[in-house]
Amino acid sequence: MSFNFVTTVWIAKIFIIYTLMVVVLPYFVMRKFLQGRSITQKFVFSIVAGNFFYIMIVLLWGLVHITNRYVLIATTFAIPVGMAVKGRKKLWEGHVRQTWIHLRRFIKRENSFRYSMRIFFRWLGREIKSALRRLGIFLRKNIFELILFLGCSAFVMWYFSITNHFGPRASDLVVHMYWINGVDDGILYRAGIYPFGMHALLYYFHAVFDIPTVRLVLLFGTVQAFYIFTMFLAFLKEICRYRYTPYLTYVAFAVGSYLVSGRYARYYATLPQEFGMVFILPCVIALIRFFRAVRDENAEYKRMKEQKLLYTRIDGKRRWRESTIQLWLLIISFGLTLSAHFYSTIIAGVLVLAAAVAYIRFIFNPKTFRRLVCAAVIAIMIPVFPMAVAFAGGTPLEGSLYWALEVMGVSRSDETEQSEDASSENTSEENGNTAVDSSGENTKVSAQGDNSGETASSEPAQPELSLQEKISQFVENAKSTAVAMLTMLIFSSEGVLQAWVWCVPVLLVEIPLMWLLREWEYSRYIIMILLASIFLIILCIPDTFGLPSLLDQSRASIYCAYFILTGLSLAADGVLVVLGRIIRVRALWQFASLAMAAAFVFYTAEGGYIRVKTVNSSSLERDGAQLCVYDIMEKYPDEKWTIVSCNEERNMVSPVAWHYEVCDFLEEMENYSDDDEMYIPTQYVFFFIEKRSMDYSYGEFTDVDAEVSEYWASQELPPTSGLSQYSGTNRIITNSRLYYWAQEYQKRFPNEMKVYYEDDDFVCYYIEQNEYYLNNFAIDYGYNSRDYTASEVETYD
């Protein structure tokens, strides 16, 4: 069976498990509560509640070091079972009673087998007929939207699924495996306190469904990307009036090549920042619906007060108001962003600020303001609680949190810097060492234009500018810098940028038109979108406005690209809203929105604007190495084998097997003597060797010959010092040394040392040994028993 096919099956399996557990199961638990809500609202409530529940049970049980499979399963079904017990009378009368009566009659032989089967198949036929009828009604009402959604979703799943390359897409994925595997050992924050939401969720699936951590971390990115994109569509559906106009932006973002391709690179990998993006837009949706509910509740209160009907109101303790429900959705969503990654929290805060400005008349209400302040405090306290408990128990902060403060301009003491240095060996994500980020993404956009390189002393003295001239110069400078940033980091071409720019005046014109038409709610949507777009652009170029940098430009531009196309759908939808007030035939404008979406899809396909999938191999590990890891895990029993390799496989095989560092292995037989002994106490031992070494986290070497050779093997063995021992030419030396060791060992023991897998770039040797009479791996392989006289080889940082 093709390994590509096996990888595809695993992606489908993880997608089905995540969807059933995080979306479908919470929906069935809350179906009575969600009754009467739109599909968008049901989706948002289900995915937020599902993720929150699984993350919190892992974090809370992890604090007391009880995270085994059975505890998590029991906790998962505690709520459904409790609800079933509470509603047992209704459950008995509605579903179980008749079944029990027929079963009891059959057991007492009051009903024959044929009669019982006839009753069963009649019931089954009625249920199938009812389901088919409901399905037919659903398809008739939603067939065109279903085609659009399924088409875009299939493209997203295909585009972000990697089945021809098997290694990690980012250097920090191995670190995340290390942290997740730590929960298996009862250690919640193995490397220190860090937002642990993504890790907790993946650990839940790892523990409950017995899925290897390496498969989850390397393949969950496809599922994560699908739900990031689907949540974006849900947000568009929330703010647009007509059914198909959201697909203008959704198609442009999910399918089209209208944005710089680098804005999608991180979606391939399972990273906390991208995991947190799923919960950013639910914050905005919840806040919009909260203000809408407050408006309706205040109007209802005023009406009942005027009619002297306040005594008929249902007590708030017996019925939650809609505004309270939406406020809790906001609290949980915002808390989930903080539990995943603080960058996502910053963006959620920016978008919430834009929505708050758009609904500012509600903010001035003291009662509403007080509720929002309390919600903000609770939203922060919920995700911080597990971290605070762990910190109080003596767990230190993880080093990248200090780095985050440095990015935001907060100075640190020497002790803090030393704490970060101590943990830097196990952390690589937050220091910008991410394999999916290209050098172009990290390029800062200069705010000085073409004259930025000139010194102040070489310029002639300038006359003092008036306030109006200073403001004009500042606006022009900000405009040019923003356009440069949008062209370089967001939009794929100048033409696409111009098309987006034309949407802005359309939205500005629509605001007063909506006021004239008394479409107050819709005008607030437009204001919110414009403000949010401006805030995100400022976040990408804060230096231009003299503001502190909250996050680096490459990360900020990813969020900006995620949101900025929203104006395309809202501009088109606003035009239809205005026309719909002139010609009040809703079906006509609904068809017009479908025609616009269909025309845009046709234009995207015919014009060659569909995004091209180009997936390079991992810059951290050979495909052959990852293929061997998967294959060995499938075929060999747990804790019976060891991999000797560079450090990438260490956290991939934990905790089911053992790992031995190449440098440690070679060091054991350095300066060989006849008395040297080297043993590995497992039945099977696998040796991973790159015949053509990789430049770690950069890809292929371009300026040196990376093939294993006697020249590289003759160089001095690198000192064991973290990742540096496998970086640059040090990696070529260690692979060459191990390769010639394997060649020599195979000559001496040809019947024991065998090739497990080999291709042009990689070879895996293996040996099966008697655990009661272990092989001595210490031999003289020609490069470990003499003084080093070879010239030093240049190494690369």
N, C-alpha and C positions, 0 to 999 in steps of 0.2 A: 504494500500500500504506500502511495506517495506521501512523503512527509508534509508536502504542501497541503494535501487533502486532510491529513491528520490535524494540522494547525488550523485549517478552516473549521473543522468539526469542533475543535476546542473553543474557538471564538464563538461559534454558534451556541455551544453548551453554556459558556459563561454568560452570554447575552440572555439566554432563556432563563437561567437561574436568577440573574439580577432582576430581570423584568418581573418574573413571578413573585420573588420575595420582596422587592422594593416598591413595585407599582401595583401588581395585581392583588397580593395578599393584604396590604394596607387598605386597598379599595374595598375589598369584601368585609373587612373588619369595620370600616367607616361608612358602608354603603347607605345605611339609614341616615347618617349625618349628612352625606353628600347628595342625598336624593333631591332632585330638582335643580341642581347646579349644572353648569355647562361642562362639556368634555374637558375644556381647558382648565377649569377650576378643579375638576376631579383629578386630572393629571398632576396639577401643581400640589394639591393637598396630599395626594398619595405618595409622590416621590419625596417630598419634604419630610413627611411623617415617617416613611419607611427608612430613609437614611438616618434620621435622627434616632429612631428606636434602636437600630442595630449598632450604631456608633456608641450610643450611651450605655447599652448593656455591656459592651466589651470594655469600655473605659471604667465603669463602676465596678464590675467584677474584677477587672485588672488591678484596681487599687488594693484589693484584698487578696490578690494573687490566685484567684480561682477563675480560670478561663478555659476549662476543658470543654470538650464537645457536648457532653450531656447537660452541663449547666446552661450552656447557651441555647440548646434545643428546648430545654424545659422552660427557660425564661421567655423564649420566642412564643411558645404556645400558651403561656400563662394567661395572656389577655384574651385570646379567642376562647379558651376553655372557661375563663371567668365569665365572659359575656354569655356563653352557652348555658352555664349554670344559672346565671341571673335570669335569663329568658327561657328557662327550661319548660315552663308551662306553655308558652306560645310555641316553642319548638316542638313539644309533644303533640299539641293539638293540630298544628299546621303541617307537620311533616312525618312524625314518627308513629303516631297513633294508628293510622290506617295500615301502615306497613306491618306493624306489630300484630294487628288483628288478623290480617291475611296470613302472616307467617304462623301464628298460633293455630289457626284453623287448618293450615296445611299439616302441621305437626300432629294435630289430633285426628287427621284424616277426614275432617269434615269437608274439605275441598280436595278434589283430585289434582294430580300433577298437571293434567291438561288444562283444567279450569284456572289453576294458579298461574300457569304460563300465559293463558289468554288475558287474564287481568293485567299481568306484568307488561305484556307487549302492547296492550291498549294504552296503558299509562305512558309507556315509552314512545309510542306513536304520537300521542297528543303532545308530549314534550318536544319531540323533534319537529312536529308540524308548527308548534308555537315558535320555536327557535328559528326555523326557516322563515316564518312570516315576519318576525322581527328583523331578521337579517335582510330580507327583501326590502322592507321599509327603509332600513338604514342605508342600503345600497342605492335605492332610488333617490334618497335625499342627499347623499354624499358621494356619489360615484365619481364626479369630476375632481372633487377635492381629494378623494382617496387615491386617485391616479397620480395627482400631483405630489401628494405626501409620500406615497410608496415609491414613486420614481426617484424623488430627491433622497429619501432615506436609503434606498438601495445603493445610490451613488455614494453617499457618505460612508456606508458600511464597507463598500468595496474600496473606496479611496483610502480609508484609514486602516484597512486590514493589511497586514504584512505577512504574506505566506511564502515568499521566496527568499526572505532573509530572516534569521532566527535570533540574532544577538540583541542585546539591550540597545535602545535608541538614545539613551542619555546616560552619562557617567554616574549620576546619582541614583539610578534605579537599583544598583547593587547595594547601595547604602540603605535604601528603603526596604529591600529584602532582609537585610540584617536587622533592622528595627522590628519588622513584622515577625521574623523568626524568634526574636527575643521574647515575644508574648508566649510562645510555646514553652519557654523556660520560666514563665511566671514573672517576667520583667517587662513592665508596661513601657517605661521610658528608658530603653537600654543605653542610649547615647546622651541622655539628658532630656529635660522637658522641652517638648516641641509640639506644635499643633498636630494632633495624632488622628484626626478624623478619617482620612483616607486609609491609613494603616489599620485602624480599628475595623473598618468595613471589610477590607480585604482579608484581615485575619479571621473575621466571622465566616466568610465563605471558605477560607482555607480549612478552618477547624470543623465546621458543620458538614461541608460537602466533600471533605478530604481531597481538596484540589491543591496540588503543589504550589507553594508560594511563587516559584519561578514562573509558572504558567500564568498565574494571576497577574503578576506585576508586568510581564512582557506582553500580555494579550488583552488586558482589561482596557487599555487605552482606546481600542476600537469602540467598545461599549460606552466608555466615558464620553468620547467625542460625539457619538450618536445622541446621547441625552443632553449634551451641551447645546447642540444644534436644535434639537427638538424643543428645549426650553426657550430658545430664542424665538422659534415659531409661536410657541404658546404666548409669549409676551406680545408679539406682533398681533396675534388674534385678539388679545385683550384690549389693545388701543385702537385697532382699526374697526370701522363700522361695517364694511362689506367683507364678504367671506373670502374672496380670492386675492384682494390687494396685498395681504401679508406675504403672499408667495412671490411678489416682485423682489422684495428684499431677501426672502429666504432662498430663492433660486440664485440670486446674485451672490450671496454669501456662501451657500453650501455647494453650489455646482459651478458657478461662473468663475472665470479667471480675471475678475475685476479688481481684486486685491493682490498685493505682493504675495507671492507664494510662500515666502518665509513666515508670514503670519499664521500659517497652518502647521508649521514644522513641529511645534511642541505637542500638538494634539495626537501625534503618533504614540507618544510615551505616556505612561501612567504616572502623572506628576501631581503633587498636592495643589499647586496653583490652578491647574486646569480642573481638577476635581472640585475645587471651590467655586468654579465658574457656574456650575449647575445651580447654585443657590443664590447667585447675585440678582438675577431678574425676578425670582419670586419675592424678594424684598420689595421691589418696586411695585409689582402686581398687588401685593398685600397692602402697601401703603395707599395706592390709588383706591382700592376697594374699601379701605378703612375710612378714608375721607368721604367717599361716596355714601357709605353706611352712616357715618356721623351726620351728613347732610340730611339723609332720609329720616333718621331717628329724631333729629332736631325738628324737622318739619312735622313729623307725626306727633311729637310732644306738644308743639305749638297748636296744632289742630285740635288735639284732645283737650288741651287746656282751655281753648276758646269755647269748645262745646261742653266743658265741664264733665269730661268722661275719664279723667285721670284715675278714678277709683276702679275702672275696669282693666287697668294695665296688669299684666302678669308680672309677678315679683321677679326681679333680676336673678335671685338665687335659684329660681326654678327654671329659668330659660335664659341661655346665653344670648346676648345681643349680637347681631351680625358684626358690628364694629369690634366687639371683644374677640370674636373668632378670627377676624382678619388681623387684629393686633397680635394675637398669639402666633399666627402664621408668619408675621413679620419678625417676631422675636425669635422663633425657631430658625427661620431662614438666615437671619443675620448671625445668629449664634453658630450655625453650621459653616458659614464662611470663615469665621474666626477659628473654628475647630479644624479647618482644612489648611488655610494659608492666610497670613495677615495681608498679603497683597490683595486677595479677593475681598477682604473686609474693607480695605481702603476704597476699592472701586465701588463696592456696595454702598459705602458711606457717601461717595460722590454722587451716585445716582439717586440715592434717597434725598440728599440735599437738593438736587435739581427738582425732584417731585415736590419737596416741601415748599420750595420757592413758588412753584406753579400753583400750589394750594395754600398760599400764605394766609389767605383770609380765615382759614380754619385754624391755623397755628395760633392766632391771636386769642382764640377762645381759651380762657384759663384752664377749664376742665380738660379740653382736648390736649393742650400743651402738657399738662401734668401727666396725663395717661401716656403720652409719647416719651416723656422723660423717664417714667417708671419702666416703660418697655425697653428703652435703651439700656438701662441699668441691668434689667433681668437678662437681656440678650447677651450682654457681656459676661454676666456672672455664671450663666449655665455652662459655656465651654471652658471658662477659666477655673471652675470649681475642681475638676479632676487634676488640673495642673497645680492649683494651689495646694491641694491635699498632698500631692506627690512632693511638692517643694517643701511643705512643712515636715514631711517625712525624711527630708535630707537629700532628695534627688536634685542635682544641680541643673541649671539651664543648659540647653544644648547650644553649642558655639555659634551657630548661624543666627540665633536671635540677637546676639551682640552685633553681628555683622549687619543685620537689618537696621539696628539703631544707627550704625555708622552711615549707611546709605541715606538715612533720613537726617543726617547732620548732627546726631547726638554724640557728643564726645564721650570717651570711655577712659576709665582709670587703667593704670598699668596692670592691676590685679585682674581686671576684666579681660584685658588683652591676653594675659597669660592663660586665663581659663579658656578663651577661644582657641588659642594655639594648641592646648592640650587635647581638645576634642576635634581638631581640624582633620585628623587622619580618617575619622569615620564620617566626615561630612563633606559633600561636594556639590550639592545642588545650589545652595544659596550664595556660594562664592562666584557664581557665574560660569562655572566649569561644566556646562551642559552641552552634550555632543550635538543636540539638534539646533543650537544657536549658531548661525553663521557669523563670520566677522562683520559682514555688512549690517547685521541687525544691531550690533553694538556700537555703530558709528554715531557719534553725537552730531546733531545738526547745529551748525554754527549760527549764532545770532548776530555776527558781525558782518556778514556778507563778504564781498571780495576784499574788503580792506582790513579783515581781521588779523592779517599777518603784519601789518604796518605798526611801527612803534609810535607812541604818542609824541616822542621828541622830534620825529621827522615831519610831523604835520605842522602847517602854519597855524598861528593862533586864530581861533574861530571867534567871531563876534558873539556876544551874549544873546541867546535866543529868548524870545518872548514865551510866555506860558502856552499860548496857542500853538506856536511853532514846535515847542517841546512835545506837546501832546500829539501833534500831527506826525512828528518824527517817530515818536514811540509807537503809534498805531501802524505806521508804515513798516517799521522794523518788525513788529509783532506779526503783521500780515505776511511779510516775506518769509519770515522764519517758519510760520505755520504752514505756508504753501510748500516750502522746501521739505518740511517734515512729512506732510501728507503725500508728496510726490515720491519721496525716497522710501518711506516705511509703510504706507497704507495702500495707496492706489497704484495699480500696475502701469498706468500710462497717463499722460497729460489729458487725453480725451476723456477718460473715465473720471478724472478729477473735475474737469469742467462740467460734465454731466451732473455730478453730485453738487457742485457749486450752484448750478441752476435750480436745484431743488430748494435751496435756502431761501431765495426771494419768493418762491411760490409759497413756502410755509409762512413767511413773514406777511404776505398779502392775505393769506387765509385767516390769520389771527383776527384782524378787524372784521372780516366777513363773518366769522363765527360769532363775534360779538353782536353784529347786526341781526344775525339769525337766531340769537339767544342760545347758541350752542356753547354754553359756558364750559361744560365738561370737555368738549373736544378742543376748545382753545387752550385749555390747560395741558392737554396731551402735547400739543404742538410746542407750547412754551417749555414744557419739561424736556422734550426731545432736543430742542435747540440749546437749552442751557446745559444739558448733559453732554452734548457733543462739544460745546465750548470748553466745559470743565475738563473733559478727557484730553482735548488738544493741549490745553494749558498744562495738564499733568505730564504730557510728553516733553514740553519745552518750558519747564518752570523758570530756568535761568533768565529767559527773556523778560519775564514779569517780576524778577527779583524775589521769587518764592523759593522756599526750600524744596529739595527733591525728595519726594516720598517714595518713589521707586524708580529703578533705572529705566532708560528710554526704551530699550528693547522689550521689556515686560509691559510697560505702559502702552506701547503701540499695539500689542496683542489685544488688550482690552478695547482700545480705541477702534481697531478694525472690527471687533466683535459687535460694536454698537452703532458705529457711525452711519451705516447704510440704512438705518431705521427710517431716516427722513425720506427715502425713496418711496416706501409704501405709504407713509403718512401723507406725503404731498399728493400722490395719486388718489388716495382714499378721500382726502379733503376736498378735492375737485368733485368727486362723485357725491359727497355729502351736500355741497353747494347746489349742484345740478339736481339732486334729489329733492331739494326744497322748492325748486322751480317747477319741475315736472314730477309730481308725486306718484310715480309708478316704481315701487321698489324692485319689482322683478326685472324691470328694464335695466336698472343700474347694477343689480346683481349680475345680470348677464354681461354688462359692460365690464365689470371687474374680472369676470371669467375670460372675456376676450382679451383684456389687457395682459392677464397672466399668461394666457396661451400664446399671445403674440411675443411676449418677452422670452418665453421658453424657446419658441421657434427662432427668434433672433439670436439667442445665446448659442443654440445648436448650429444654426446655419452659418453664423458669423465666425465660427471657430473659437468661441469664447468659453468653451467648457474646459475646466481645469485639467491639466494633464498630470497623470500619476507618475511620479518619478521617485522611486524609493531606493536609496543607496544602501549598501551593506553597513553593518554596525562598525563604528570606529573604535570599538572597545574589545571586540571579540570576533573571531572567525566564525562563519556560519557552521563550519564543520565541528567546531568545539561545542556550540549550542546544540547541534543535532545529536552529538554524542551524549551530552548531558541528558536530554530528553529520553534518548533510547536506553541509556543505562538505568535511569530511574524507573523505566517501565519494566525492564527485564530482570533486574537483580534485586535481591531482598534488601530491605532497609538495614543500615548499620553493618553491612557485610562488605563494603567496598570503600576505597579511598581514591580520590583524584589528586594527582600531583600536577600542579599547573601554576601559572601566574594567578594573581589573587581574584580574578573575576568569578571563578567558579565557587569560591569559598562560601558565599552566602546563598548561592543558587541551590546547592545540595544540602544545606543545613535545613532541618535537623535530621534528615533521613540518612545521611552518610557523613564521611570525613573528608577533610581537605588538608593537603600538605603543600606548603609554599615551595616553589622551585629553588629559590635562593637558600632556604633552610635545608632543603634536601641536598643540594650541591655542597653547601658549607660543611655538612657532616663528613664529607670525604675529601675535603680540601687538604692539601699537603699529605697525601695518602701514605699510610704505612700498613704493613701486613696485619697489624693488630686492630685496624679500624673495623667497626661494625655499624651497620645501619639497617634497622628493621622497621617495617610498617605492619602493625598487628591486625590486619583484616584479610579476609579470604581472597578478595580481588583487589588489584591495584591497577589504576589506569594512569597513563602518562600523556598529558596534553602538550604537544609541541607545535609551535608555529614554524613551518619551514620557511615561510617568508613573513617576518615579523611586522607587526603594526606599530605605527607611531601613536602611542596610546592617547585616545580621545581626539586625535587629529585625522586618522585614516591611514593611508599609505605613505610610506617614506618617498620623498621626491628627490632628495639630494644625496642619498647614500644607497648602497646595495644592501637590502635587508634580508637577502638569502642567508641561510645558515652556511657557515664556512669555517675553515680552519683559522682564518685570520681573526674572525670574531671570537671563536672559541679560545684563542690564545690570549685574549685580553683578560685583565684582572676581574675577578668576580665582583660585581657591585656590592657595596655594603647594604645590609638589611635596614632600610630606613623608610618604611611606608611605601607610598606609591612610586617614589623616585627610583626604586630599584628596578621597576619595570617601565620606566619612562625613557623616551629617546632611545639612544643606542644601547642603553643598559638592557633593554628588552631583547635586542638582537644577541647580545652576549649570553644572557641566561638561556635563551632558546637554543643557541648554537651549542653551548655546553651540555644541555640536557639531550640534545639530538645525538651528539657523539657518545655520550654515556649510553644511550639506548642502543646505538649501533654496536658498541663494544659488548654490552651485556647480552644482546641477541646472539652475537657470535659465540659467546661462551655457553649460553643456555638456549639453543635454538628451539628446543622442544617446549620450553616454558614461556619465553618472551615472544609474543605474537602481535601482529598488527590488527587492531580492532577496526580502524577506519583510516582512510588516507585519500587526500585529493592534492591538487597542485600546491595549496598553501598551508595545509595542516595535516598532521598525522597523529593518531592516537594508538599507543602501544598498551597492551594489557598483559597481566600475568595472574594466574590462579595459583595460590600457594597453600600449603598445609598450615593451618592455623596453630598446630601443635609443633611444627618444625619450620619456622619462618625462614624465608630467603634473606641472605645478607646482601643488601644492595650496594654496599661499599666496595668499589673496585677502582683499579687504576685505569682510567679511560684515556690517558695520554695528555690531559690538560690540567690535571689537578695535583701533580706530584713533582713540580719543578718551580724554580724561581721565575717570576715574571720579568721578562726583558723586553717584551713588545712595547712599541711606542703607544702612548696614550691616544685613545680615540676620542674625538670631539663628541660630547654628549649634548643633548638638547633638552632644555627645560620643558 
